[in-house]
Amino acid sequence: MSDIKWTFMVLVALCLMQCVIKPIYADEADVLLKFRTFLTKDAALNSWDKTKNLPCTLKVPNWFGVICADTGDIYGLQLENTALVGIIDIDTLLQLSSLRTLSFANNSFDGPFPDFNKLTALKSLYLTDNKFSGQIPDGGFFGMKYLKKVYLGNNQFTGPLPDSLSLLPKLLEIDVSGNRFSGKIPDFKQEGLIVADFSNNEFEGRIPESLSKLGSNSFSGNGGLCGEPLQTKCKSSSNRLLIAVVAIGVGIILAVVAVFIYFFILRSRRQVARSFKPERIPSQKRPRRQTMGDNKVQSEEHSAGVADSKSYKKKDDNGGSLNFVRDDRERFDLHDLLRASAEVLGSGSFGSSYKANMTNGDTATETTVVVKRFRHMSNLGKDEFCEHMRKLGRVSHPNLLPLTAFYYRREEKLLISDFVKNGSLASHLHSNPLPGKVGMDWPTRLKVIKGVARGLAHLYKEFPNLTLPHGHLKSSNVLLDKNFEPVLSDYALAPVINKSHAHQFMIAYKSPEFSTGDTTTKKTDVWSMGILILELLTGKYPANYLKQGKGVNADLATWVNSVVREEWTGEVFDKDMKGTRNGEGEMLKLLKIGMDCCEWNMEKRLGLEEAVAKIEGLKVRDSDMEEFSSYASEGDVYSSSRAVSEDDFSFSVTH
């Protein structure tokens, strides 16, 4: 009897464990499935199907690439040699509390170094043979006190190794070979460090003593390195000190000689002046008459002289100049601008933006402008640059922010425009609304996208010879006035931005045609507008805009597909969007237009003229049922009374 009772108790315990543990594992399955949505070319992950089984049965993995702990938790991901492309979404991986090892070796991930330092419990990280690029932030490994193995070889990283990497307390193995790291190799003082490879980079300087016991192969391919274990000896510091002392001594001697020559010349001039001193001639007394008119003339002449001096200085090529390109704006000079009270509006990939307030002392009027500071704008010579700015100054359209003035120097440029008080479309879509305020309603959003389309169409007419009349169309570059009328900014800058910087940051160069074929077309700005339409309707922010570098369009394709993969109903639209009653049909029409603008295949993608015409034809409220049924019969929209499937809005990612 006791055996039966014991068996019964064991069965009950197992059932309870199943009830408690299974939801935890199921949650981890959902986390992996969410992580997969950020990836493309993910055929290797077809076994990730929670309808068939969970990722782990205790320590036995059921899903490809999953490493399981004895408890059945996910201990690691080993997704190697699978040609994966996309975003390694760290915020999703944070939900795997037992995650200790990650390996994405030999794939096609690119862009900047992800925020792996959020995974503070990670013990090993393998990113070898990918396409990551850029400089790793100095705090890229901060807080990862358990990290033992770091493999970053054969990527495209640049800049110095971050100090946070050399300070990892438990580091045992490190491989950064085959990149373009530069600067000095930090001092790795970990006593347990057994594997280290710094070869084939651009390091320079003396190899730290703590690494001198490694083999010379660990440092080969770095022409600027010296010291043990290499045979290249470092230059003696005593020689450098001697050279410095000699240079300082010579400098002092030259300075003394220069001062002596100066006083000698000055004394000689005074002697010459005395030798030619004229005789005094008694002057005749004249009646002295002084009037207010004389004072006025004298004052005017003095003022004119100062003005001439200032205007001459403004024409100085070395110091740059403040050039106004519009005649309908109040004038001010560079000195006024530099003295103005300034407020930092933001800092982006091209530079910083400031709000400057200036008060005219004569008229007591206040002028508020926005000053954008650019440091990567030397693609054209001065004459070509100034001519392009004058073209921008001639642009006039209610949906385009006019350029007021610009300042030119070789090192940096300032572009000055009007201040638009209501902020950007991005801030209205993605910032938390203030108490008592509601999100943008459907009529306002329709008004915005119509204005965007009109502004873009005018740019195409104004700059017919530019492949990218805008080039950087995104929600943060759509400003809104007090009536929520959109105003496009930062347009037509592709010709003046440095090519390498433009390819790294401008939205147009994240398009599929540039990623796959290094080319842009007249339909590239249409692609950007399509992304903007999806963002406007769904309230979802394209994660790709936060990434840098070429080739991340695959991540953006993932974002677009994440919009269409869901089981769509009327709830697909931004939950903060009000005023949608009797407007769902028009909203779905705009959604279809957005998808057609984002089409990967350029031949299928809408042209700008067709896209603008379709957008202009939209209304706030649905038409009568007969007209709506006629439109729906073409397969363009579907009634929101049923779920909309992925097939209804297909988006091709294949090339």
C-alpha positions as CSV (number, residue, x, y, z in Angstrom):
1,M,0.0,0.0,0.0
2,S,2.8,2.3,0.9
3,D,4.4,1.7,-2.6
4,I,1.2,2.7,-4.3
5,K,1.0,5.9,-2.2
6,W,4.6,6.7,-2.9
7,T,4.1,6.2,-6.7
8,F,1.0,8.4,-6.6
9,M,2.9,11.2,-4.8
10,V,5.7,11.0,-7.4
11,L,3.2,11.3,-10.3
12,V,1.5,14.3,-8.7
13,A,4.9,16.0,-8.2
14,L,5.8,15.4,-11.8
15,C,2.5,16.9,-13.0
16,L,3.1,19.9,-10.8
17,M,6.6,20.3,-12.2
18,Q,5.2,20.0,-15.7
19,C,2.6,22.7,-15.0
20,V,5.2,25.1,-13.4
21,I,8.2,24.5,-15.6
22,K,6.5,24.2,-19.0
23,P,5.3,27.8,-19.1
24,I,8.8,29.0,-18.3
25,Y,10.3,27.0,-21.2
26,A,7.4,28.1,-23.4
27,D,8.3,31.7,-22.6
28,E,11.9,31.0,-23.7
29,A,10.6,29.5,-26.9
30,D,8.7,32.8,-27.5
31,V,11.8,34.7,-26.9
32,L,13.8,32.8,-29.5
33,L,10.9,33.1,-32.0
34,K,10.9,36.9,-31.4
35,F,14.7,36.9,-31.8
36,R,14.3,35.1,-35.1
37,T,12.0,37.9,-36.5
38,F,15.1,40.2,-36.5
39,L,17.0,37.8,-38.8
40,T,16.8,37.1,-42.5
41,K,18.0,34.1,-44.6
42,D,17.1,32.0,-41.6
43,A,16.3,28.7,-43.2
44,A,18.7,27.0,-40.8
45,L,16.2,27.8,-38.0
46,N,13.3,26.0,-39.5
47,S,13.4,23.6,-36.5
48,W,12.4,26.5,-34.3
49,D,8.7,25.5,-34.0
50,K,7.1,25.4,-30.6
51,T,4.0,23.6,-32.0
52,K,6.2,20.5,-32.4
53,N,8.5,20.8,-29.4
54,L,10.2,23.2,-27.0
55,P,13.8,24.3,-27.4
56,C,15.0,22.0,-24.6
57,T,13.9,18.8,-22.9
58,L,16.0,19.2,-19.8
59,K,19.6,19.3,-21.2
60,V,18.7,17.8,-24.6
61,P,18.3,20.4,-27.3
62,N,15.4,20.1,-29.7
63,W,16.0,23.3,-31.7
64,F,19.0,23.8,-34.0
65,G,21.8,25.8,-32.4
66,V,20.4,25.8,-28.9
67,I,22.6,24.8,-25.9
68,C,20.6,23.6,-22.9
69,A,21.4,23.6,-19.2
70,D,20.6,20.6,-17.0
71,T,17.5,22.4,-15.8
72,G,16.2,22.8,-19.3
73,D,16.9,26.5,-19.5
74,I,18.6,27.9,-22.6
75,Y,22.3,28.2,-21.7
76,G,23.6,29.3,-25.1
77,L,23.1,29.8,-28.8
78,Q,25.6,28.3,-31.3
79,L,24.4,29.6,-34.6
80,E,27.5,29.2,-36.7
81,N,28.1,28.8,-40.4
82,T,24.4,29.5,-41.2
83,A,24.7,32.6,-43.4
84,L,22.4,34.5,-41.1
85,V,21.8,38.2,-41.8
86,G,20.0,40.8,-39.7
87,I,20.1,42.3,-36.2
88,I,21.3,40.6,-33.1
89,D,18.6,42.0,-30.9
90,I,20.2,42.2,-27.4
91,D,17.0,43.4,-25.7
92,T,15.3,40.2,-26.7
93,L,18.2,38.0,-25.6
94,L,18.1,39.7,-22.2
95,Q,14.9,37.7,-21.5
96,L,17.0,34.5,-21.4
97,S,18.1,34.6,-17.8
98,S,20.4,31.6,-18.0
99,L,22.2,32.6,-21.2
100,R,25.9,32.3,-20.8
101,T,27.4,31.7,-24.3
102,L,26.8,33.1,-27.7
103,S,28.4,32.1,-31.0
104,F,27.5,33.7,-34.3
105,A,30.7,32.8,-36.1
106,N,30.9,32.7,-39.9
107,N,27.7,34.5,-40.7
108,S,26.9,37.8,-42.5
109,F,26.1,40.1,-39.6
110,D,27.2,43.6,-40.2
111,G,27.0,47.1,-38.8
112,P,28.3,48.4,-35.5
113,F,29.2,46.3,-32.4
114,P,25.9,45.4,-30.7
115,D,25.3,46.2,-27.0
116,F,26.6,42.9,-25.7
117,N,27.5,44.6,-22.4
118,K,23.8,44.4,-21.4
119,L,24.3,40.6,-21.1
120,T,26.4,41.0,-17.9
121,A,26.3,37.2,-17.1
122,L,27.8,36.2,-20.5
123,K,30.9,34.0,-20.3
124,S,31.9,33.5,-24.0
125,L,31.3,35.5,-27.2
126,Y,32.2,34.3,-30.7
127,L,31.7,36.8,-33.6
128,T,34.6,35.6,-35.8
129,D,34.1,35.8,-39.6
130,N,31.3,38.3,-39.9
131,K,31.1,41.8,-41.4
132,F,30.9,44.0,-38.2
133,S,32.5,47.4,-38.7
134,G,33.2,50.6,-37.0
135,Q,34.8,51.5,-33.7
136,I,33.8,49.5,-30.6
137,P,32.7,52.0,-27.8
138,D,35.2,52.3,-25.0
139,G,32.6,50.9,-22.6
140,G,31.6,48.1,-25.0
141,F,32.5,45.4,-22.5
142,F,31.8,47.4,-19.3
143,G,30.2,45.3,-16.5
144,M,30.9,41.9,-18.1
145,K,32.8,40.6,-15.2
146,Y,32.2,36.9,-16.0
147,L,33.4,37.1,-19.6
148,K,36.2,34.6,-20.3
149,K,36.4,34.2,-24.1
150,V,36.1,36.9,-26.7
151,Y,36.6,36.1,-30.4
152,L,36.2,39.1,-32.8
153,G,38.6,38.0,-35.6
154,N,38.1,38.6,-39.3
155,N,35.6,41.5,-39.2
156,Q,36.0,45.1,-40.2
157,F,36.4,46.8,-36.8
158,T,38.4,50.0,-36.6
159,G,39.8,52.4,-34.0
160,P,41.5,51.5,-30.7
161,L,40.7,48.4,-28.6
162,P,38.3,49.6,-25.8
163,D,39.8,49.8,-22.3
164,S,36.8,47.9,-21.0
165,L,38.1,44.8,-23.0
166,S,41.5,44.9,-21.4
167,L,40.0,45.2,-17.9
168,L,37.8,42.1,-18.0
169,P,38.9,40.4,-14.8
170,K,38.3,36.7,-15.9
171,L,39.5,37.0,-19.5
172,L,41.3,33.7,-20.7
173,E,41.1,34.0,-24.5
174,I,41.0,36.9,-26.9
175,D,41.2,37.0,-30.7
176,V,40.9,40.3,-32.5
177,S,43.0,39.3,-35.6
178,G,42.1,40.3,-39.2
179,N,40.5,43.6,-38.4
180,R,41.7,47.2,-38.7
181,F,42.2,48.0,-35.1
182,S,44.7,50.8,-34.6
183,G,46.6,52.6,-31.8
184,K,48.5,51.0,-29.0
185,I,47.6,47.5,-27.6
186,P,46.3,47.9,-24.1
187,D,48.0,46.3,-21.1
188,F,46.2,43.0,-20.5
189,K,47.2,42.1,-16.9
190,Q,45.0,39.0,-16.4
191,E,47.1,36.3,-15.0
192,G,45.0,33.6,-16.6
193,L,45.2,34.9,-20.1
194,I,46.4,31.9,-22.2
195,V,45.3,32.7,-25.8
196,A,45.7,36.1,-27.4
197,D,45.9,37.0,-31.1
198,F,46.3,40.6,-32.3
199,S,47.7,39.8,-35.7
200,N,46.9,41.5,-39.0
201,N,45.7,44.9,-37.7
202,E,47.1,48.4,-37.7
203,F,48.4,48.5,-34.1
204,E,51.6,50.5,-33.4
205,G,53.9,51.2,-30.5
206,R,55.5,49.1,-27.9
207,I,54.0,45.7,-27.1
208,P,53.0,45.7,-23.4
209,E,55.3,43.8,-21.1
210,S,52.4,41.7,-19.9
211,L,52.0,40.2,-23.4
212,S,55.7,39.9,-24.3
213,K,55.7,36.1,-23.5
214,L,53.3,35.3,-26.3
215,G,54.5,34.0,-29.6
216,S,55.5,36.5,-32.3
217,N,52.7,35.2,-34.5
218,S,50.2,36.8,-32.1
219,F,51.5,40.2,-33.4
220,S,52.4,39.6,-37.0
221,G,50.9,41.8,-39.7
222,N,51.2,45.0,-37.6
223,G,53.9,47.2,-39.2
224,G,54.0,49.7,-36.4
225,L,54.6,47.3,-33.5
226,C,57.9,46.9,-31.7
227,G,59.4,45.2,-28.7
228,E,59.4,41.6,-27.6
229,P,58.5,39.0,-28.8
230,L,59.1,40.8,-32.2
231,Q,62.6,41.3,-33.5
232,T,61.8,44.9,-34.2
233,K,63.4,47.0,-31.5
234,C,61.7,50.2,-30.2
235,K,63.5,53.5,-30.5
236,S,65.3,54.4,-27.3
237,S,63.5,56.9,-25.2
238,S,66.8,58.5,-24.3
239,N,67.3,59.3,-28.0
240,R,63.9,60.9,-28.2
241,L,64.6,62.9,-25.1
242,L,67.9,64.2,-26.6
243,I,66.1,65.2,-29.8
244,A,63.5,67.0,-27.8
245,V,66.1,68.9,-25.7
246,V,68.0,69.9,-28.9
247,A,64.7,71.1,-30.5
248,I,63.8,73.2,-27.5
249,G,67.3,74.7,-27.4
250,V,67.2,75.7,-31.0
251,G,63.8,77.2,-30.6
252,I,64.9,79.3,-27.7
253,I,67.9,80.6,-29.7
254,L,65.8,81.4,-32.7
255,A,63.3,83.3,-30.5
256,V,66.1,85.4,-28.9
257,V,67.5,86.2,-32.3
258,A,64.0,87.2,-33.6
259,V,63.5,89.6,-30.7
260,F,66.9,91.2,-31.3
261,I,66.2,91.7,-35.0
262,Y,62.8,93.2,-34.2
263,F,64.2,95.8,-31.8
264,F,67.1,96.6,-34.2
265,I,64.7,97.3,-37.1
266,L,62.4,99.4,-34.8
267,R,65.3,101.5,-33.6
268,S,66.5,102.0,-37.2
269,R,63.1,103.2,-38.3
270,R,63.0,105.8,-35.5
271,Q,66.4,107.1,-36.5
272,V,65.3,107.5,-40.1
273,A,62.1,109.3,-39.1
274,R,64.1,111.8,-37.0
275,S,66.5,112.5,-39.9
276,F,63.6,113.5,-42.1
277,K,61.6,115.6,-39.5
278,P,60.2,118.7,-41.3
279,E,60.6,122.3,-40.1
280,R,57.8,124.0,-38.2
281,I,55.9,126.5,-40.3
282,P,53.8,129.0,-38.4
283,S,50.2,128.4,-39.2
284,Q,47.7,131.2,-40.0
285,K,44.9,131.5,-37.6
286,R,41.6,130.6,-39.2
287,P,38.2,131.0,-37.6
288,R,37.1,127.6,-36.3
289,R,33.5,126.7,-36.9
290,Q,31.9,123.4,-35.6
291,T,28.4,122.4,-36.4
292,M,26.2,119.4,-35.7
293,G,26.4,118.7,-39.4
294,D,30.1,118.4,-39.3
295,N,29.9,116.0,-36.4
296,K,27.3,114.0,-38.3
297,V,29.4,113.7,-41.4
298,Q,32.4,112.7,-39.3
299,S,30.3,110.1,-37.5
300,E,29.0,108.8,-40.8
301,E,32.4,108.5,-42.3
302,H,33.7,106.6,-39.3
303,S,30.7,104.2,-39.4
304,A,31.3,103.6,-43.1
305,G,34.9,102.7,-42.5
306,V,33.9,100.2,-39.8
307,A,31.3,98.7,-42.1
308,D,33.8,98.4,-44.9
309,S,36.2,96.7,-42.6
310,K,33.6,94.2,-41.5
311,S,32.5,93.4,-45.0
312,Y,36.1,92.9,-45.9
313,K,36.5,90.4,-43.1
314,K,33.4,88.6,-44.2
315,K,35.0,88.0,-47.5
316,D,38.1,86.4,-46.0
317,D,38.3,82.9,-47.4
318,N,40.3,81.5,-44.5
319,G,37.8,82.6,-41.8
320,G,34.7,81.6,-43.7
321,S,31.7,83.8,-44.3
322,L,28.0,84.0,-43.4
323,N,26.2,83.9,-46.7
324,F,22.5,84.6,-46.9
325,V,20.7,82.8,-49.7
326,R,17.2,84.4,-49.2
327,D,16.2,88.0,-49.3
328,D,13.1,87.7,-47.2
329,R,14.8,87.0,-43.9
330,E,16.3,89.4,-41.4
331,R,20.0,89.8,-41.7
332,F,22.5,89.2,-39.0
333,D,26.3,88.5,-39.0
334,L,28.4,85.7,-37.6
335,H,29.2,87.7,-34.5
336,D,25.5,88.0,-33.7
337,L,25.1,84.3,-34.2
338,L,28.0,83.4,-32.0
339,R,26.8,85.7,-29.2
340,A,23.2,84.4,-29.3
341,S,21.8,82.3,-26.5
342,A,21.8,78.7,-27.8
343,E,19.9,75.6,-26.9
344,V,21.1,72.1,-28.1
345,L,18.2,70.5,-30.0
346,G,20.0,67.2,-30.7
347,S,23.0,65.5,-32.0
348,G,22.8,63.1,-35.0
349,S,25.0,61.3,-37.4
350,F,25.9,64.5,-39.4
351,G,26.5,66.8,-36.4
352,S,24.7,68.8,-33.8
353,S,21.7,71.2,-34.1
354,Y,21.2,74.3,-32.0
355,K,18.3,76.7,-31.5
356,A,19.7,80.3,-31.5
357,N,17.8,83.4,-30.3
358,M,19.0,86.8,-31.4
359,T,17.6,90.2,-30.5
360,N,17.9,93.2,-32.8
361,G,18.9,96.1,-30.6
362,D,17.5,98.7,-33.1
363,T,14.0,97.2,-33.6
364,A,13.8,95.1,-30.4
365,T,12.6,92.1,-32.6
366,E,13.7,88.6,-31.8
367,T,14.9,86.2,-34.4
368,T,15.0,82.5,-33.8
369,V,16.9,80.1,-36.1
370,V,18.2,76.6,-36.2
371,V,21.9,76.1,-36.8
372,K,23.1,72.7,-38.0
373,R,26.8,72.0,-37.7
374,F,28.3,69.6,-40.3
375,R,31.8,68.2,-40.2
376,H,31.6,65.7,-43.1
377,M,30.6,68.0,-45.9
378,S,33.7,68.4,-48.1
379,N,32.6,66.4,-51.1
380,L,32.6,69.5,-53.3
381,G,35.0,72.4,-53.6
382,K,34.1,75.8,-52.3
383,D,32.7,77.2,-55.5
384,E,30.5,74.1,-56.2
385,F,29.4,74.0,-52.6
386,C,28.3,77.7,-52.5
387,E,26.5,77.2,-55.8
388,H,24.6,74.2,-54.4
389,M,23.6,76.2,-51.3
390,R,22.3,79.0,-53.5
391,K,20.1,76.4,-55.3
392,L,18.8,75.3,-52.0
393,G,18.1,78.9,-51.1
394,R,15.9,79.3,-54.2
395,V,13.6,76.4,-53.2
396,S,10.2,77.6,-52.2
397,H,7.4,75.3,-51.2
398,P,5.1,75.2,-48.1
399,N,6.2,71.7,-47.3
400,L,10.0,72.3,-47.6
401,L,12.1,74.0,-44.9
402,P,14.0,76.8,-46.7
403,L,17.7,77.4,-46.2
404,T,18.3,80.9,-44.9
405,A,22.1,81.2,-44.8
406,F,25.2,79.1,-44.6
407,Y,28.8,79.4,-43.3
408,Y,31.7,77.9,-45.1
409,R,35.0,76.6,-43.8
410,R,37.1,73.7,-45.0
411,E,36.8,72.1,-41.6
412,E,33.1,72.6,-41.0
413,K,29.9,74.1,-42.4
414,L,26.9,75.7,-40.7
415,L,23.4,75.5,-42.3
416,I,20.9,78.0,-40.9
417,S,17.2,77.7,-41.3
418,D,13.9,78.8,-39.6
419,F,12.9,77.3,-36.3
420,V,9.8,75.1,-36.5
421,K,8.1,75.1,-33.1
422,N,6.1,71.9,-33.1
423,G,9.0,69.4,-33.3
424,S,9.5,66.5,-35.6
425,L,7.1,63.7,-36.7
426,A,9.3,61.2,-34.9
427,S,8.9,63.0,-31.6
428,H,5.1,63.0,-32.0
429,L,5.0,59.3,-33.0
430,H,7.5,57.8,-30.5
431,S,7.7,60.1,-27.5
432,N,5.5,59.6,-24.5
433,P,2.6,62.1,-24.7
434,L,2.3,64.7,-22.0
435,P,-0.7,64.3,-19.5
436,G,-3.9,65.4,-21.2
437,K,-2.5,65.1,-24.7
438,V,-3.4,62.4,-27.1
439,G,-1.5,60.9,-30.0
440,M,-1.9,62.1,-33.6
441,D,-5.3,61.2,-35.0
442,W,-5.9,59.7,-38.5
443,P,-6.9,62.9,-40.2
444,T,-3.7,64.5,-39.0
445,R,-1.5,61.6,-40.1
446,L,-3.2,61.7,-43.6
447,K,-2.5,65.4,-43.8
448,V,1.1,64.8,-42.9
449,I,1.8,62.1,-45.5
450,K,0.0,64.2,-48.2
451,G,2.3,67.1,-47.3
452,V,5.4,64.9,-47.4
453,A,4.4,63.6,-50.8
454,R,3.9,67.1,-52.2
455,G,7.2,68.3,-50.8
456,L,9.0,65.3,-52.3
457,A,7.3,65.8,-55.6
458,H,8.5,69.5,-55.7
459,L,12.0,68.4,-54.9
460,Y,11.9,66.1,-57.9
461,K,10.9,69.1,-60.1
462,E,13.4,71.4,-58.5
463,F,16.4,69.0,-58.8
464,P,15.8,66.9,-61.9
465,N,19.5,66.1,-62.3
466,L,19.8,64.6,-58.8
467,T,19.3,60.9,-58.4
468,L,18.4,61.6,-54.7
469,P,16.4,64.8,-54.6
470,H,16.0,64.2,-50.8
471,G,18.3,61.3,-49.8
472,H,17.6,61.4,-46.1
473,L,13.8,61.1,-45.7
474,K,12.8,59.9,-42.3
475,S,10.4,60.8,-39.5
476,S,13.0,63.0,-37.6
477,N,13.5,65.0,-40.8
478,V,9.8,65.8,-41.1
479,L,9.0,68.9,-39.0
480,L,5.5,70.0,-38.1
481,D,4.3,73.5,-37.8
482,K,1.6,74.7,-35.3
483,N,-1.1,73.4,-37.7
484,F,0.6,70.0,-38.1
485,E,1.5,70.9,-41.7
486,P,4.7,68.9,-42.5
487,V,7.9,70.6,-43.5
488,L,10.8,68.5,-45.0
489,S,14.3,69.2,-43.9
490,D,17.9,68.0,-44.7
491,Y,17.0,67.5,-48.3
492,A,19.3,67.5,-51.4
493,L,22.5,67.1,-49.3
494,A,23.8,63.9,-50.9
495,P,26.0,65.9,-53.4
496,V,27.9,67.7,-50.6
497,I,28.2,65.0,-47.9
498,N,31.4,63.0,-47.9
499,K,30.6,59.8,-49.8
500,S,31.9,57.4,-47.1
501,H,29.9,59.2,-44.4
502,A,26.8,59.4,-46.6
503,H,27.0,55.6,-47.3
504,Q,27.3,55.0,-43.6
505,F,24.4,57.1,-42.4
506,M,22.0,58.5,-45.0
507,I,18.7,56.6,-45.3
508,A,18.8,56.3,-49.1
509,Y,22.0,54.3,-48.9
510,K,20.2,51.7,-46.7
511,S,17.9,50.9,-49.6
512,P,17.9,47.4,-51.1
513,E,19.3,48.6,-54.5
514,F,22.3,50.2,-52.9
515,S,22.9,47.2,-50.6
516,T,22.9,44.7,-53.4
517,G,24.2,46.7,-56.3
518,D,25.9,49.9,-55.0
519,T,23.4,52.0,-56.9
520,T,20.5,54.4,-56.2
521,T,17.7,55.5,-58.5
522,K,14.9,57.9,-58.7
523,K,12.8,55.3,-56.9
524,T,15.1,55.2,-53.8
525,D,13.4,58.2,-52.2
526,V,10.1,56.5,-52.9
527,W,11.4,53.5,-50.9
528,S,12.2,55.9,-48.0
529,M,8.7,57.3,-48.2
530,G,7.2,53.8,-48.0
531,I,9.1,53.1,-44.8
532,L,7.8,56.4,-43.5
533,I,4.2,55.5,-44.3
534,L,4.4,52.2,-42.4
535,E,5.9,54.0,-39.4
536,L,3.2,56.7,-39.6
537,L,0.4,54.1,-39.6
538,T,1.7,51.5,-37.2
539,G,3.6,53.6,-34.8
540,K,6.4,51.2,-35.0
541,Y,9.9,52.6,-35.2
542,P,12.2,51.1,-37.8
543,A,15.0,49.7,-35.7
544,N,17.3,49.9,-38.8
545,Y,17.4,53.7,-38.5
546,L,19.4,53.2,-35.3
547,K,22.1,51.2,-37.0
548,Q,25.1,52.4,-39.0
549,G,26.7,51.2,-42.1
550,K,25.9,49.8,-45.5
551,G,24.1,46.5,-45.9
552,V,21.7,46.8,-42.9
553,N,18.7,47.0,-45.3
554,A,18.2,43.3,-44.6
555,D,17.4,44.3,-41.0
556,L,15.0,46.9,-42.3
557,A,13.4,44.1,-44.4
558,T,13.0,42.2,-41.2
559,W,11.2,45.2,-39.7
560,V,8.9,45.5,-42.6
561,N,8.1,41.8,-42.6
562,S,7.5,42.0,-38.9
563,V,4.7,44.4,-39.8
564,V,3.1,42.0,-42.2
565,R,3.7,38.7,-40.4
566,E,1.2,39.5,-37.7
567,E,-2.4,38.4,-37.8
568,W,-3.8,41.7,-38.9
569,T,-7.1,43.2,-37.9
570,G,-8.0,46.8,-37.4
571,E,-5.7,46.6,-34.4
572,V,-2.6,46.6,-36.7
573,F,-2.7,50.4,-36.7
574,D,-1.1,52.5,-34.0
575,K,-3.3,52.1,-30.8
576,D,-2.7,55.8,-30.1
577,M,-4.3,56.9,-33.4
578,K,-7.7,58.3,-32.8
579,G,-10.4,59.5,-35.3
580,T,-10.3,56.2,-37.3
581,R,-14.0,55.5,-37.3
582,N,-15.3,55.0,-40.8
583,G,-11.8,55.5,-42.0
584,E,-10.3,51.9,-41.9
585,G,-10.8,51.4,-45.6
586,E,-8.8,54.5,-46.5
587,M,-6.1,53.6,-43.9
588,L,-5.7,50.2,-45.5
589,K,-5.4,51.9,-48.9
590,L,-2.5,54.0,-47.5
591,L,-1.0,50.9,-46.0
592,K,-1.0,49.2,-49.4
593,I,0.6,52.2,-51.0
594,G,3.3,52.1,-48.3
595,M,4.0,48.5,-49.1
596,D,4.1,49.1,-52.8
597,C,6.6,51.9,-52.2
598,C,8.8,49.6,-50.1
599,E,8.8,46.9,-52.7
600,W,12.3,45.2,-52.9
601,N,12.0,44.7,-56.6
602,M,12.4,48.2,-58.2
603,E,10.4,47.2,-61.3
604,K,7.4,46.5,-59.1
605,R,8.0,49.5,-56.8
606,L,5.7,52.5,-57.4
607,G,7.2,55.6,-59.2
608,L,6.9,58.9,-57.3
609,E,4.2,60.4,-59.6
610,E,2.0,57.3,-59.2
611,A,2.6,57.2,-55.5
612,V,1.7,60.9,-55.0
613,A,-1.4,60.5,-57.1
614,K,-2.6,57.5,-55.0
615,I,-1.9,59.4,-51.8
616,E,-3.7,62.6,-53.0
617,G,-6.7,60.4,-53.8
618,L,-7.1,59.3,-50.2
619,K,-9.9,60.7,-47.9
620,V,-10.4,60.9,-44.2
621,R,-13.6,58.8,-44.3
622,D,-14.4,55.8,-46.5
623,S,-16.4,56.5,-49.6
624,D,-19.8,55.0,-50.1
625,M,-20.0,51.2,-50.1
626,E,-20.3,50.9,-53.9
627,E,-17.1,52.9,-54.5
628,F,-15.3,51.0,-51.7
629,S,-16.4,47.6,-53.0
630,S,-15.1,48.5,-56.4
631,Y,-11.7,49.4,-55.0
632,A,-11.6,46.3,-52.9
633,S,-12.4,44.1,-55.9
634,E,-9.0,45.0,-57.3
635,G,-7.4,43.3,-54.4
636,D,-5.9,46.5,-53.1
637,V,-7.6,46.7,-49.7
638,Y,-9.6,44.4,-47.5
639,S,-12.4,45.1,-45.0
640,S,-11.1,45.3,-41.5
641,S,-13.9,43.1,-40.2
642,R,-11.7,40.1,-40.9
643,A,-8.1,39.3,-40.1
644,V,-5.7,40.4,-42.8
645,S,-3.2,37.7,-43.6
646,E,0.4,38.0,-44.7
647,D,-0.6,37.1,-48.3
648,D,-2.8,40.2,-48.5
649,F,0.2,42.4,-48.2
650,S,3.1,40.4,-49.6
651,F,6.5,41.9,-49.4
652,S,9.3,40.2,-51.4
653,V,12.7,40.1,-49.7
654,T,14.3,37.8,-52.3
655,H,16.4,39.2,-55.0
